[in-house]
Amino acid sequence: MQLGGAASLGRRFSYCLVPHSVNTSSALNFGALANVTEPSVASTPLVAGDVDTYYTVVLDSVEVGNKTVASAASSRIIADSGTLTFLDPALMGPLVDELSRRITLPPVQSPDGLLQLCYEVAGREVEARERITNHIDKHLQKSILFR
C-alpha cells in the first residue's frame, strides 16, 4: 500500500530535520501529526512537478562557499533521500564552471558517463573545502520542515 492512499493519513506528512549537533533523531510524521507549528520551525512548500510520484520544491539559487553561482526562481528540484541531485542546465552550467575553477585535482572521465566532475584522488590527501548550498527558500530558519 502506498501511504498516500491511506485515508486516515489525509495525504499529509512532515519530515522534521534536527541539527547534526543534536543527539536525537529526526521525525517523520503522518496525518494529523504532520501539522507542526512551533515558532522556530520553517516550512518549505511542495509544488507540482512533472511526475506526481516525486516531492518537488522550488530552487531559488545555488551557492558555493559564500558565492551565489546560479539563480533561477522558477527552477524545481526533487526532494529525495538519494545521493544524486539533477539540476536544470541553466543552474548546472554555472555550478560546474565554479567548481572546476576551485578544484585543483586532475580531472578524469566519469566511470559511468553520468557525472560531469570527476577527479583523480589516488595518492593524494583530499579534504572537502567548499560547501555547496541549495537555497530552496530565502526565508528559512535554522530548523527546517518539509511538508
N, C-alpha and C positions, 0 to 999 in steps of 0.2 A: 504494500500500500504506500502511495506517496503521501507525505504529510499534508500537502496542500488539499488533498481530497477529504481529510478528516473534518467533518462538520464541527466537532467540538473545539477545534483549534481556531476556527474563524479566519483561516488563511493569514495569520499574523505570527511573526516571530521577532525576537530581538537577540542580538549577539553582543553582549557587553564585554568589552576587552579591557582587562586591568593592566596597569603599567607593569613592565618586566620586573621592576624593583619590588613589587608587592608579592609576598609569599602566599598567594591564593590563586585559585583557578578562575578563569573567565566563565561567564554564564551564558548559556543558550536557553532562552525561554520561549514558550509557545502559548498561543491563545491569549486568555485574559492576563497571564503573567508577563506578556510581551510589552505591556504599557509601562514604561519606565519614566518617571517624572522627577527624579532627583535634580536639584538645581545645577549640580556640577556636570551633568551629562549633556553631551551634544549629540544630535542625531543627524544622520545622513539619509535623505530620502532615496528610495529606489525609483528608477524611472523605467519606462517601457523600452525594451531593447528589440533587436531584430529577431531574437529567438526567445520564446516565452520561458524556457526552462532555465535561463540564466538570471542571476541577480545583477542588475546593471546600475551604475552610478555615473554622474556627470564628472568628468575630469577637467578641472579648471586650468591646471598648469603642472609642469614637471620641473623640479629643481635639482641641481647637482651642487653639493656643498651649499653655499648661500646664493648661488646664481640661478635665476629662472632662465631655463634654456628653451622652453616651449610653452605656449599658451593657446588654448582653444576651448572657449566656454561651451561649445556645443559637442565636444568630443565625449564619447561614452566608453567606459571600460567595464568588464565583467568582474564583479567581486567574487573571488573564488579562493579556496584554500590551496590551490595548486601552486607549483613553483614558477610557471611561465606566465608572463603578462604580455599580451599583444596590444600594441598601440597603433593608433591611426598613423599613417605615414607622415602626416604633417607634424606630428609630435615626435615620432621615432627618428626622423632625419636629424633634427637639431640635437636630440639626445645622443645619438650615435656620434655626431660630429664633436660634441663637447667631451664625451668620454674618451674618444680617440685622441683628442688633444691632451687630455690629462694622464692617460695611462701610458707609461713608457716601456712596457714589456714588448717583446717581439710578437707581432700578430701571427696567427695561424688560421687555417681554414677550419670551419666548424665540422666536426666529425659526421654529423647527420645532415649538414646543409641548412639547418633551421636557424641557427644563431648568427647574428651579424658581427658580434665582437667576441673573439676567442684569442687567448694569448698563451704563449709558451711560458710555463712556470717551473719546469723541471730544473732542479739545482739552484733555484732562487728562493730567497726568503721573501714571502709576499704578505703584506698586511693591507687590509681594506682601509683606504684613506678617505674615500668620497662617499657621502651619504646621498642617496637618491630618494627624493620625496615626491610622491604623487599627491597633489593637493586636490582633494575631492570636494572641499567646501572651504570657502575663505573665512568662515567664522567658527571653525572647530575649536573646541577647548581641549584640555589635556585628556579628558575622558571621552571615549568615542563609543557611540551606539549605532549599529546598523539596524534598521528595522524595515 
